[in-house]
Amino acid sequence: MAVPDFQSIMLPLLKIVEDGQEHSGHELLEKLAEFFNLTDDELNEVLPSGKQTRFYNRVGWARTYLLKSKLLEMPRRSFYKITERGKEVLKSNPNRIDMNYLKRFPEYLEFKEKENAKEEKKPTEETAEESTPEEILEGAYQEIRDNLALEVLENVMSCSPAFFERLVVELLVAMGYGGSRRDAARAVGQTGDEGIDGIIDEDRLGLDTIYIQAKKWANNVGRPEIQKFVGALAGKRARKGIFITTSSFSSDAAKYASDIDTKVILIDGKRLAELMMDYNIGVNEVTTYKLKKIDSDYFSL
């Protein structure tokens, strides 16, 4: 048979993890390939970019949507496990799990609403004829980027606190702070001051210093935490600080940070994932598409 579409993969994938054990991404690929009786040629079929197999790509999308809908969870990096909700779904013996089926879960609907809100105009079956190829390409690119951001954040949440500290250091160095990675090693988890996790130089010469708070949290960060951080900055006579969290900030926390004289930058989980993608931390480039247009000057000679 041909490589199945990603929605057809969802139910078989969930059944593989029905035992409640952790399964690696590689194991899921092998068992799904066996389930669909795919030949070597079908398994080796690549996308037009030539950088990724079609089957690997579609399994990845199926897994992503199950994670968003909380039918699947990732207890640690590259390992997947069924949730209690996933078990309940299988008990109902569905004939198929697809995007339409997932609409019954609030987490999935919330994700889709946020995704749609980011796009001024998302091509649909009704509007596809009105959209240019460039608009369709832009929409597809944004959807891929949004899904990757969620996957990046899920991986960050599954890593250890020590790994998260190294991740923050690597990101800040990639952004131009702290000089080399060795110079920035004091950035997080070293000082132990109340309300401060670490320090990093703003530039390679160390003309100014930025204090950092980095928290791998699931709950929102409220105003009291920001006030505590600002108080710690005052104790150091510091003028600049960065508060990084894997969750989000309350509206009161964001307003407080914007109203005070001390410069405090808030980086929530969404922005953290986007910065990691922009600076190639924890992600790899799969392919690059170049759009070209006619050189009018050339043809006017």
MARNUVEX-222131 format. One record per residue (C-alpha): chain; residue in one letter; residue number from 1; x, y negated, z negated. Coordinates in steps of 0.05 Angstrom, whole numbers, padded with zeros to 5 digits. Each point is the difference from the previous one (the first is absolute). Layout:
BEGIN
<rec ch="A" aa="A" i="NUM" c1="X" c2="Y" c3="Z"/>
...
# end
This chain:
BEGIN
<rec ch="A" aa="M" i="1" c1="00000" c2="00000" c3="00000"/>
<rec ch="A" aa="A" i="2" c1="00021" c2="-00073" c3="00007"/>
<rec ch="A" aa="V" i="3" c1="00026" c2="-00041" c3="-00058"/>
<rec ch="A" aa="P" i="4" c1="-00063" c2="-00017" c3="-00042"/>
<rec ch="A" aa="D" i="5" c1="-00020" c2="-00072" c3="-00013"/>
<rec ch="A" aa="F" i="6" c1="00017" c2="-00027" c3="-00069"/>
<rec ch="A" aa="Q" i="7" c1="-00072" c2="00003" c3="-00025"/>
<rec ch="A" aa="S" i="8" c1="-00005" c2="00074" c3="00016"/>
<rec ch="A" aa="I" i="9" c1="00062" c2="00011" c3="-00043"/>
<rec ch="A" aa="M" i="10" c1="-00031" c2="-00031" c3="-00064"/>
<rec ch="A" aa="L" i="11" c1="-00042" c2="00059" c3="-00023"/>
<rec ch="A" aa="P" i="12" c1="00052" c2="00055" c3="00013"/>
<rec ch="A" aa="L" i="13" c1="00052" c2="-00043" c3="-00035"/>
<rec ch="A" aa="L" i="14" c1="-00043" c2="-00008" c3="-00061"/>
<rec ch="A" aa="K" i="15" c1="-00014" c2="00075" c3="-00002"/>
<rec ch="A" aa="I" i="16" c1="00075" c2="00015" c3="00000"/>
<rec ch="A" aa="V" i="17" c1="00009" c2="-00039" c3="-00065"/>
<rec ch="A" aa="E" i="18" c1="-00064" c2="00029" c3="-00030"/>
<rec ch="A" aa="D" i="19" c1="00042" c2="00042" c3="-00048"/>
<rec ch="A" aa="G" i="20" c1="00016" c2="-00062" c3="-00041"/>
<rec ch="A" aa="Q" i="21" c1="00075" c2="00008" c3="00009"/>
<rec ch="A" aa="E" i="22" c1="00050" c2="-00050" c3="00028"/>
<rec ch="A" aa="H" i="23" c1="00016" c2="00010" c3="00074"/>
<rec ch="A" aa="S" i="24" c1="00056" c2="-00033" c3="00038"/>
<rec ch="A" aa="G" i="25" c1="-00013" c2="-00038" c3="00064"/>
<rec ch="A" aa="H" i="26" c1="00042" c2="00051" c3="00038"/>
<rec ch="A" aa="E" i="27" c1="-00042" c2="00057" c3="-00028"/>
<rec ch="A" aa="L" i="28" c1="-00064" c2="-00034" c3="00022"/>
<rec ch="A" aa="L" i="29" c1="00026" c2="-00006" c3="00070"/>
<rec ch="A" aa="E" i="30" c1="00019" c2="00073" c3="00004"/>
<rec ch="A" aa="K" i="31" c1="-00066" c2="00026" c3="-00028"/>
<rec ch="A" aa="L" i="32" c1="-00042" c2="-00047" c3="00044"/>
<rec ch="A" aa="A" i="33" c1="00040" c2="00022" c3="00062"/>
<rec ch="A" aa="E" i="34" c1="-00016" c2="00072" c3="-00018"/>
<rec ch="A" aa="F" i="35" c1="-00073" c2="-00016" c3="-00013"/>
<rec ch="A" aa="F" i="36" c1="-00008" c2="-00032" c3="00069"/>
<rec ch="A" aa="N" i="37" c1="00042" c2="00054" c3="00034"/>
<rec ch="A" aa="L" i="38" c1="00043" c2="-00052" c3="00034"/>
<rec ch="A" aa="T" i="39" c1="00054" c2="00022" c3="00048"/>
<rec ch="A" aa="D" i="40" c1="00071" c2="-00025" c3="-00001"/>
<rec ch="A" aa="D" i="41" c1="-00015" c2="-00043" c3="00060"/>
<rec ch="A" aa="E" i="42" c1="-00059" c2="-00032" c3="-00036"/>
<rec ch="A" aa="L" i="43" c1="00041" c2="-00011" c3="-00063"/>
<rec ch="A" aa="N" i="44" c1="00056" c2="-00033" c3="00040"/>
<rec ch="A" aa="E" i="45" c1="-00047" c2="-00045" c3="00039"/>
<rec ch="A" aa="V" i="46" c1="00023" c2="-00071" c3="-00013"/>
<rec ch="A" aa="L" i="47" c1="-00033" c2="-00068" c3="00002"/>
<rec ch="A" aa="P" i="48" c1="00015" c2="-00046" c3="00059"/>
<rec ch="A" aa="S" i="49" c1="00055" c2="-00033" c3="-00043"/>
<rec ch="A" aa="G" i="50" c1="00037" c2="00067" c3="-00003"/>
<rec ch="A" aa="K" i="51" c1="00017" c2="-00012" c3="-00073"/>
<rec ch="A" aa="Q" i="52" c1="-00054" c2="00041" c3="-00035"/>
<rec ch="A" aa="T" i="53" c1="-00040" c2="00063" c3="00015"/>
<rec ch="A" aa="R" i="54" c1="-00074" c2="-00009" c3="00011"/>
<rec ch="A" aa="F" i="55" c1="-00018" c2="00053" c3="-00052"/>
<rec ch="A" aa="Y" i="56" c1="00043" c2="-00031" c3="-00054"/>
<rec ch="A" aa="N" i="57" c1="-00031" c2="-00068" c3="00014"/>
<rec ch="A" aa="R" i="58" c1="-00071" c2="00026" c3="-00004"/>
<rec ch="A" aa="V" i="59" c1="00012" c2="00039" c3="-00064"/>
<rec ch="A" aa="G" i="60" c1="00028" c2="-00063" c3="-00030"/>
<rec ch="A" aa="W" i="61" c1="-00062" c2="-00040" c3="00017"/>
<rec ch="A" aa="A" i="62" c1="-00046" c2="00054" c3="-00027"/>
<rec ch="A" aa="R" i="63" c1="00040" c2="00002" c3="-00065"/>
<rec ch="A" aa="T" i="64" c1="-00002" c2="-00076" c3="-00006"/>
<rec ch="A" aa="Y" i="65" c1="-00075" c2="-00004" c3="00005"/>
<rec ch="A" aa="L" i="66" c1="-00009" c2="00055" c3="-00051"/>
<rec ch="A" aa="L" i="67" c1="00045" c2="-00038" c3="-00047"/>
<rec ch="A" aa="K" i="68" c1="-00038" c2="-00064" c3="00009"/>
<rec ch="A" aa="S" i="69" c1="-00065" c2="00036" c3="-00015"/>
<rec ch="A" aa="K" i="70" c1="00029" c2="00031" c3="-00064"/>
<rec ch="A" aa="L" i="71" c1="-00011" c2="00071" c3="00025"/>
<rec ch="A" aa="L" i="72" c1="00075" c2="00009" c3="-00001"/>
<rec ch="A" aa="E" i="73" c1="00054" c2="-00028" c3="-00045"/>
<rec ch="A" aa="M" i="74" c1="00076" c2="-00004" c3="00002"/>
<rec ch="A" aa="P" i="75" c1="00028" c2="00019" c3="-00069"/>
<rec ch="A" aa="R" i="76" c1="00071" c2="-00010" c3="00025"/>
<rec ch="A" aa="R" i="77" c1="00034" c2="-00020" c3="00064"/>
<rec ch="A" aa="S" i="78" c1="-00018" c2="00043" c3="00061"/>
<rec ch="A" aa="F" i="79" c1="-00043" c2="00048" c3="-00042"/>
<rec ch="A" aa="Y" i="80" c1="-00076" c2="00002" c3="00002"/>
<rec ch="A" aa="K" i="81" c1="-00055" c2="00028" c3="-00045"/>
<rec ch="A" aa="I" i="82" c1="-00075" c2="00003" c3="00003"/>
<rec ch="A" aa="T" i="83" c1="-00039" c2="-00045" c3="-00048"/>
<rec ch="A" aa="E" i="84" c1="-00062" c2="00017" c3="-00040"/>
<rec ch="A" aa="R" i="85" c1="-00040" c2="-00038" c3="00052"/>
<rec ch="A" aa="G" i="86" c1="00032" c2="00042" c3="00054"/>
<rec ch="A" aa="K" i="87" c1="-00020" c2="00064" c3="-00036"/>
<rec ch="A" aa="E" i="88" c1="-00072" c2="-00024" c3="-00006"/>
<rec ch="A" aa="V" i="89" c1="-00001" c2="-00015" c3="00075"/>
<rec ch="A" aa="L" i="90" c1="00023" c2="00070" c3="00017"/>
<rec ch="A" aa="K" i="91" c1="-00052" c2="00030" c3="-00047"/>
<rec ch="A" aa="S" i="92" c1="-00054" c2="-00034" c3="00042"/>
<rec ch="A" aa="N" i="93" c1="00027" c2="00040" c3="00059"/>
<rec ch="A" aa="P" i="94" c1="00001" c2="-00055" c3="00053"/>
<rec ch="A" aa="N" i="95" c1="00003" c2="00020" c3="00073"/>
<rec ch="A" aa="R" i="96" c1="00047" c2="-00057" c3="00016"/>
<rec ch="A" aa="I" i="97" c1="00036" c2="-00057" c3="-00035"/>
<rec ch="A" aa="D" i="98" c1="00010" c2="-00061" c3="00043"/>
<rec ch="A" aa="M" i="99" c1="00000" c2="-00076" c3="-00006"/>
<rec ch="A" aa="N" i="100" c1="-00075" c2="-00002" c3="00000"/>
<rec ch="A" aa="Y" i="101" c1="-00002" c2="00051" c3="-00057"/>
<rec ch="A" aa="L" i="102" c1="00050" c2="-00042" c3="-00040"/>
<rec ch="A" aa="K" i="103" c1="-00046" c2="-00060" c3="00000"/>
<rec ch="A" aa="R" i="104" c1="-00035" c2="00029" c3="-00061"/>
<rec ch="A" aa="F" i="105" c1="00061" c2="-00016" c3="-00043"/>
<rec ch="A" aa="P" i="106" c1="00007" c2="-00072" c3="-00026"/>
<rec ch="A" aa="E" i="107" c1="00076" c2="00001" c3="00004"/>
<rec ch="A" aa="Y" i="108" c1="-00003" c2="00016" c3="00074"/>
<rec ch="A" aa="L" i="109" c1="-00052" c2="-00054" c3="00012"/>
<rec ch="A" aa="E" i="110" c1="00041" c2="-00051" c3="-00039"/>
<rec ch="A" aa="F" i="111" c1="00062" c2="00016" c3="00042"/>
<rec ch="A" aa="K" i="112" c1="-00039" c2="-00007" c3="00065"/>
<rec ch="A" aa="E" i="113" c1="-00030" c2="-00066" c3="-00023"/>
<rec ch="A" aa="K" i="114" c1="00068" c2="-00029" c3="-00017"/>
<rec ch="A" aa="E" i="115" c1="00027" c2="00026" c3="00066"/>
<rec ch="A" aa="N" i="116" c1="-00056" c2="-00032" c3="00040"/>
<rec ch="A" aa="A" i="117" c1="00005" c2="-00066" c3="-00038"/>
<rec ch="A" aa="K" i="118" c1="00072" c2="-00008" c3="00022"/>
<rec ch="A" aa="E" i="119" c1="-00018" c2="00002" c3="00073"/>
<rec ch="A" aa="E" i="120" c1="-00034" c2="-00060" c3="00031"/>
<rec ch="A" aa="K" i="121" c1="-00029" c2="00046" c3="00053"/>
<rec ch="A" aa="K" i="122" c1="00007" c2="00075" c3="-00002"/>
<rec ch="A" aa="P" i="123" c1="-00015" c2="00035" c3="00067"/>
<rec ch="A" aa="T" i="124" c1="-00059" c2="00048" c3="-00005"/>
<rec ch="A" aa="E" i="125" c1="-00039" c2="00040" c3="00051"/>
<rec ch="A" aa="E" i="126" c1="-00045" c2="-00061" c3="00009"/>
<rec ch="A" aa="T" i="127" c1="00056" c2="-00051" c3="00007"/>
<rec ch="A" aa="A" i="128" c1="00054" c2="00041" c3="00034"/>
<rec ch="A" aa="E" i="129" c1="-00018" c2="-00027" c3="00068"/>
<rec ch="A" aa="E" i="130" c1="00008" c2="-00071" c3="-00026"/>
<rec ch="A" aa="S" i="131" c1="00069" c2="00014" c3="-00029"/>
<rec ch="A" aa="T" i="132" c1="00065" c2="-00006" c3="00039"/>
<rec ch="A" aa="P" i="133" c1="00051" c2="00056" c3="-00002"/>
<rec ch="A" aa="E" i="134" c1="00044" c2="-00044" c3="-00043"/>
<rec ch="A" aa="E" i="135" c1="-00056" c2="-00011" c3="-00050"/>
<rec ch="A" aa="I" i="136" c1="-00013" c2="00075" c3="-00004"/>
<rec ch="A" aa="L" i="137" c1="00074" c2="00013" c3="-00009"/>
<rec ch="A" aa="E" i="138" c1="00005" c2="-00053" c3="-00056"/>
<rec ch="A" aa="G" i="139" c1="-00060" c2="00031" c3="-00036"/>
<rec ch="A" aa="A" i="140" c1="00030" c2="00070" c3="00004"/>
<rec ch="A" aa="Y" i="141" c1="00067" c2="-00026" c3="-00024"/>
<rec ch="A" aa="Q" i="142" c1="-00032" c2="-00034" c3="-00060"/>
<rec ch="A" aa="E" i="143" c1="-00038" c2="00063" c3="-00019"/>
<rec ch="A" aa="I" i="144" c1="00063" c2="00041" c3="00003"/>
<rec ch="A" aa="R" i="145" c1="00037" c2="-00051" c3="-00043"/>
<rec ch="A" aa="D" i="146" c1="-00056" c2="-00003" c3="-00052"/>
<rec ch="A" aa="N" i="147" c1="-00001" c2="00076" c3="-00006"/>
<rec ch="A" aa="L" i="148" c1="00075" c2="00003" c3="-00006"/>
<rec ch="A" aa="A" i="149" c1="-00002" c2="-00053" c3="-00055"/>
<rec ch="A" aa="L" i="150" c1="-00048" c2="00043" c3="-00040"/>
<rec ch="A" aa="E" i="151" c1="00043" c2="00062" c3="00010"/>
<rec ch="A" aa="V" i="152" c1="00062" c2="-00039" c3="-00021"/>
<rec ch="A" aa="L" i="153" c1="-00034" c2="-00023" c3="-00064"/>
<rec ch="A" aa="E" i="154" c1="-00024" c2="00071" c3="-00015"/>
<rec ch="A" aa="N" i="155" c1="00072" c2="00024" c3="00005"/>
<rec ch="A" aa="V" i="156" c1="00024" c2="-00056" c3="-00045"/>
<rec ch="A" aa="M" i="157" c1="-00052" c2="00018" c3="-00052"/>
<rec ch="A" aa="S" i="158" c1="00023" c2="00072" c3="00000"/>
<rec ch="A" aa="C" i="159" c1="00073" c2="-00016" c3="-00011"/>
<rec ch="A" aa="S" i="160" c1="00035" c2="-00006" c3="-00067"/>
<rec ch="A" aa="P" i="161" c1="00011" c2="-00066" c3="-00037"/>
<rec ch="A" aa="A" i="162" c1="00075" c2="00005" c3="00014"/>
<rec ch="A" aa="F" i="163" c1="-00013" c2="00010" c3="00074"/>
<rec ch="A" aa="F" i="164" c1="-00047" c2="-00060" c3="00000"/>
<rec ch="A" aa="E" i="165" c1="00055" c2="-00043" c3="-00032"/>
<rec ch="A" aa="R" i="166" c1="00049" c2="00021" c3="00055"/>
<rec ch="A" aa="L" i="167" c1="-00053" c2="-00014" c3="00053"/>
<rec ch="A" aa="V" i="168" c1="-00010" c2="-00071" c3="-00026"/>
<rec ch="A" aa="V" i="169" c1="00075" c2="-00012" c3="00001"/>
<rec ch="A" aa="E" i="170" c1="00006" c2="00026" c3="00072"/>
<rec ch="A" aa="L" i="171" c1="-00059" c2="-00043" c3="00023"/>
<rec ch="A" aa="L" i="172" c1="00027" c2="-00064" c3="-00032"/>
<rec ch="A" aa="V" i="173" c1="00070" c2="00013" c3="00030"/>
<rec ch="A" aa="A" i="174" c1="-00031" c2="00012" c3="00068"/>
<rec ch="A" aa="M" i="175" c1="-00037" c2="-00066" c3="-00007"/>
<rec ch="A" aa="G" i="176" c1="00067" c2="-00036" c3="-00011"/>
<rec ch="A" aa="Y" i="177" c1="00003" c2="-00004" c3="-00076"/>
<rec ch="A" aa="G" i="178" c1="00057" c2="00023" c3="-00045"/>
<rec ch="A" aa="G" i="179" c1="00054" c2="00012" c3="00053"/>
<rec ch="A" aa="S" i="180" c1="00017" c2="00074" c3="00004"/>
<rec ch="A" aa="R" i="181" c1="-00038" c2="00057" c3="-00032"/>
<rec ch="A" aa="R" i="182" c1="00056" c2="00008" c3="-00050"/>
<rec ch="A" aa="D" i="183" c1="-00003" c2="-00074" c3="-00018"/>
<rec ch="A" aa="A" i="184" c1="-00076" c2="00006" c3="-00010"/>
<rec ch="A" aa="A" i="185" c1="00005" c2="00062" c3="-00044"/>
<rec ch="A" aa="R" i="186" c1="-00016" c2="-00043" c3="-00061"/>
<rec ch="A" aa="A" i="187" c1="-00065" c2="-00021" c3="00032"/>
<rec ch="A" aa="V" i="188" c1="-00051" c2="00045" c3="-00034"/>
<rec ch="A" aa="G" i="189" c1="-00002" c2="00040" c3="-00064"/>
<rec ch="A" aa="Q" i="190" c1="00066" c2="-00026" c3="-00028"/>
<rec ch="A" aa="T" i="191" c1="-00012" c2="-00061" c3="-00044"/>
<rec ch="A" aa="G" i="192" c1="-00055" c2="00026" c3="-00046"/>
<rec ch="A" aa="D" i="193" c1="-00024" c2="-00070" c3="-00017"/>
<rec ch="A" aa="E" i="194" c1="-00072" c2="-00007" c3="-00022"/>
<rec ch="A" aa="G" i="195" c1="-00042" c2="-00014" c3="00062"/>
<rec ch="A" aa="I" i="196" c1="00060" c2="00005" c3="00047"/>
<rec ch="A" aa="D" i="197" c1="00022" c2="00064" c3="00035"/>
<rec ch="A" aa="G" i="198" c1="00061" c2="-00029" c3="00035"/>
<rec ch="A" aa="I" i="199" c1="00036" c2="-00055" c3="00036"/>
<rec ch="A" aa="I" i="200" c1="00026" c2="-00010" c3="00070"/>
<rec ch="A" aa="D" i="201" c1="00038" c2="-00056" c3="00034"/>
<rec ch="A" aa="E" i="202" c1="-00040" c2="-00041" c3="00049"/>
<rec ch="A" aa="D" i="203" c1="00059" c2="-00003" c3="00048"/>
<rec ch="A" aa="R" i="204" c1="00067" c2="00034" c3="00010"/>
<rec ch="A" aa="L" i="205" c1="00037" c2="-00055" c3="-00037"/>
<rec ch="A" aa="G" i="206" c1="-00045" c2="00004" c3="-00061"/>
<rec ch="A" aa="L" i="207" c1="-00019" c2="-00074" c3="00001"/>
<rec ch="A" aa="D" i="208" c1="-00067" c2="00016" c3="-00031"/>
<rec ch="A" aa="T" i="209" c1="-00030" c2="00059" c3="-00037"/>
<rec ch="A" aa="I" i="210" c1="-00068" c2="00033" c3="00007"/>
<rec ch="A" aa="Y" i="211" c1="-00031" c2="00040" c3="-00057"/>
<rec ch="A" aa="I" i="212" c1="-00041" c2="00061" c3="00017"/>
<rec ch="A" aa="Q" i="213" c1="-00057" c2="00039" c3="-00029"/>
<rec ch="A" aa="A" i="214" c1="-00015" c2="00065" c3="00037"/>
<rec ch="A" aa="K" i="215" c1="-00058" c2="00044" c3="-00023"/>
<rec ch="A" aa="K" i="216" c1="-00023" c2="00065" c3="00032"/>
<rec ch="A" aa="W" i="217" c1="-00072" c2="-00006" c3="-00025"/>
<rec ch="A" aa="A" i="218" c1="-00067" c2="00024" c3="00024"/>
<rec ch="A" aa="N" i="219" c1="-00041" c2="-00052" c3="-00039"/>
<rec ch="A" aa="N" i="220" c1="-00006" c2="-00073" c3="00019"/>
<rec ch="A" aa="V" i="221" c1="00050" c2="-00049" c3="-00030"/>
<rec ch="A" aa="G" i="222" c1="-00036" c2="-00054" c3="-00040"/>
<rec ch="A" aa="R" i="223" c1="00017" c2="-00070" c3="-00021"/>
<rec ch="A" aa="P" i="224" c1="00030" c2="00020" c3="-00068"/>
<rec ch="A" aa="E" i="225" c1="00055" c2="00040" c3="00035"/>
<rec ch="A" aa="I" i="226" c1="00018" c2="-00059" c3="00043"/>
<rec ch="A" aa="Q" i="227" c1="00000" c2="-00047" c3="-00060"/>
<rec ch="A" aa="K" i="228" c1="00046" c2="00048" c3="-00036"/>
<rec ch="A" aa="F" i="229" c1="00047" c2="00001" c3="00060"/>
<rec ch="A" aa="V" i="230" c1="-00001" c2="-00076" c3="00005"/>
<rec ch="A" aa="G" i="231" c1="00016" c2="-00006" c3="-00074"/>
<rec ch="A" aa="A" i="232" c1="00060" c2="00046" c3="00009"/>
<rec ch="A" aa="L" i="233" c1="00023" c2="-00043" c3="00058"/>
<rec ch="A" aa="A" i="234" c1="-00004" c2="-00062" c3="-00044"/>
<rec ch="A" aa="G" i="235" c1="00042" c2="00035" c3="-00052"/>
<rec ch="A" aa="K" i="236" c1="00054" c2="00008" c3="00053"/>
<rec ch="A" aa="R" i="237" c1="-00009" c2="-00070" c3="00026"/>
<rec ch="A" aa="A" i="238" c1="-00016" c2="00032" c3="00067"/>
<rec ch="A" aa="R" i="239" c1="-00037" c2="-00035" c3="00055"/>
<rec ch="A" aa="K" i="240" c1="-00017" c2="00058" c3="00045"/>
<rec ch="A" aa="G" i="241" c1="-00030" c2="00069" c3="-00008"/>
<rec ch="A" aa="I" i="242" c1="-00030" c2="00057" c3="00040"/>
<rec ch="A" aa="F" i="243" c1="-00053" c2="00046" c3="-00029"/>
<rec ch="A" aa="I" i="244" c1="-00007" c2="00064" c3="00041"/>
<rec ch="A" aa="T" i="245" c1="-00055" c2="00051" c3="-00012"/>
<rec ch="A" aa="T" i="246" c1="-00027" c2="00060" c3="00038"/>
<rec ch="A" aa="S" i="247" c1="-00071" c2="-00020" c3="-00020"/>
<rec ch="A" aa="S" i="248" c1="-00031" c2="-00070" c3="00008"/>
<rec ch="A" aa="F" i="249" c1="-00007" c2="-00065" c3="-00038"/>
<rec ch="A" aa="S" i="250" c1="-00064" c2="-00027" c3="-00030"/>
<rec ch="A" aa="S" i="251" c1="-00026" c2="-00067" c3="00026"/>
<rec ch="A" aa="D" i="252" c1="00017" c2="-00032" c3="-00067"/>
<rec ch="A" aa="A" i="253" c1="00072" c2="00025" c3="00005"/>
<rec ch="A" aa="A" i="254" c1="00008" c2="-00026" c3="00071"/>
<rec ch="A" aa="K" i="255" c1="-00030" c2="-00068" c3="-00019"/>
<rec ch="A" aa="Y" i="256" c1="00045" c2="-00006" c3="-00061"/>
<rec ch="A" aa="A" i="257" c1="00062" c2="00015" c3="00041"/>
<rec ch="A" aa="S" i="258" c1="-00018" c2="-00052" c3="00052"/>
<rec ch="A" aa="D" i="259" c1="-00016" c2="-00055" c3="-00051"/>
<rec ch="A" aa="I" i="260" c1="00064" c2="00002" c3="-00042"/>
<rec ch="A" aa="D" i="261" c1="00064" c2="-00038" c3="00013"/>
<rec ch="A" aa="T" i="262" c1="00044" c2="00062" c3="-00003"/>
<rec ch="A" aa="K" i="263" c1="00005" c2="00033" c3="00068"/>
<rec ch="A" aa="V" i="264" c1="-00028" c2="00071" c3="-00008"/>
<rec ch="A" aa="I" i="265" c1="-00013" c2="00042" c3="00061"/>
<rec ch="A" aa="L" i="266" c1="-00051" c2="00057" c3="-00007"/>
<rec ch="A" aa="I" i="267" c1="00010" c2="00061" c3="00044"/>
<rec ch="A" aa="D" i="268" c1="-00057" c2="00050" c3="-00004"/>
<rec ch="A" aa="G" i="269" c1="-00001" c2="00071" c3="00027"/>
<rec ch="A" aa="K" i="270" c1="-00026" c2="-00019" c3="00068"/>
<rec ch="A" aa="R" i="271" c1="00053" c2="-00053" c3="00011"/>
<rec ch="A" aa="L" i="272" c1="00054" c2="00045" c3="-00028"/>
<rec ch="A" aa="A" i="273" c1="-00018" c2="00053" c3="00052"/>
<rec ch="A" aa="E" i="274" c1="00000" c2="-00052" c3="00056"/>
<rec ch="A" aa="L" i="275" c1="00068" c2="-00026" c3="-00021"/>
<rec ch="A" aa="M" i="276" c1="00027" c2="00071" c3="-00002"/>
<rec ch="A" aa="M" i="277" c1="-00024" c2="00011" c3="00071"/>
<rec ch="A" aa="D" i="278" c1="00027" c2="-00067" c3="00024"/>
<rec ch="A" aa="Y" i="279" c1="00069" c2="00013" c3="-00029"/>
<rec ch="A" aa="N" i="280" c1="00002" c2="00075" c3="00016"/>
<rec ch="A" aa="I" i="281" c1="00000" c2="00025" c3="-00071"/>
<rec ch="A" aa="G" i="282" c1="-00028" c2="00071" c3="-00003"/>
<rec ch="A" aa="V" i="283" c1="-00023" c2="-00001" c3="00072"/>
<rec ch="A" aa="N" i="284" c1="00030" c2="00019" c3="00067"/>
<rec ch="A" aa="E" i="285" c1="-00013" c2="-00030" c3="00068"/>
<rec ch="A" aa="V" i="286" c1="-00036" c2="00050" c3="00044"/>
<rec ch="A" aa="T" i="287" c1="-00003" c2="-00037" c3="00065"/>
<rec ch="A" aa="T" i="288" c1="00000" c2="-00070" c3="00030"/>
<rec ch="A" aa="Y" i="289" c1="-00046" c2="-00024" c3="00055"/>
<rec ch="A" aa="K" i="290" c1="00020" c2="-00060" c3="00042"/>
<rec ch="A" aa="L" i="291" c1="-00053" c2="-00040" c3="00037"/>
<rec ch="A" aa="K" i="292" c1="00025" c2="-00034" c3="00063"/>
<rec ch="A" aa="K" i="293" c1="-00029" c2="-00051" c3="00046"/>
<rec ch="A" aa="I" i="294" c1="00016" c2="-00026" c3="00069"/>
<rec ch="A" aa="D" i="295" c1="00059" c2="-00048" c3="00005"/>
<rec ch="A" aa="S" i="296" c1="-00032" c2="-00056" c3="00041"/>
<rec ch="A" aa="D" i="297" c1="00067" c2="-00036" c3="00009"/>
<rec ch="A" aa="Y" i="298" c1="00030" c2="00061" c3="00033"/>
<rec ch="A" aa="F" i="299" c1="-00054" c2="00005" c3="00052"/>
<rec ch="A" aa="S" i="300" c1="00000" c2="-00074" c3="00014"/>
<rec ch="A" aa="L" i="301" c1="00071" c2="00001" c3="00027"/>
# end
